[in-house]
């Protein structure tokens, strides 16, 4: 859970610094979740 919180905070920081559209942030977040799920399966 701590890692997830850190990732979320990192995305918030990126959004503030680069003014990245929310859609892009969500895409990155879902990709990270997919990778995490794959790791859990392995």
C-alpha positions in Angstrom: 0.0 0.0 0.0 2.9 2.4 0.8 4.3 1.9 -2.8 0.9 2.7 -4.3 0.7 5.9 -2.2 4.1 7.0 -3.4 3.2 6.3 -7.0 0.0 8.4 -6.6 2.0 11.2 -5.0 4.5 11.1 -7.9 1.7 11.3 -10.4 0.3 14.3 -8.6 3.7 16.0 -8.7 4.1 15.2 -12.4 0.7 16.6 -13.1 1.5 19.9 -11.3 5.0 20.3 -12.9 4.1 19.3 -16.5 0.4 20.1 -16.5 -0.2 16.7 -18.1 -3.8 16.0 -19.1 -5.6 13.8 -16.7 -6.2 11.2 -19.4 -2.4 10.7 -19.8 -1.9 10.3 -16.1 -4.8 7.8 -15.9 -3.2 5.8 -18.8 0.1 5.7 -17.0 -1.6 4.6 -13.8 -3.6 1.8 -15.5 -0.4 0.6 -17.2 1.3 0.5 -13.9 -1.6 -1.4 -12.4 -1.5 -3.9 -15.2 2.2 -4.5 -14.7 1.6 -5.0 -11.0 -1.1 -7.6 -11.7 1.3 -9.4 -14.1 4.0 -9.5 -11.4 1.5 -10.9 -8.9 0.5 -13.7 -11.4 4.1 -14.6 -11.9 
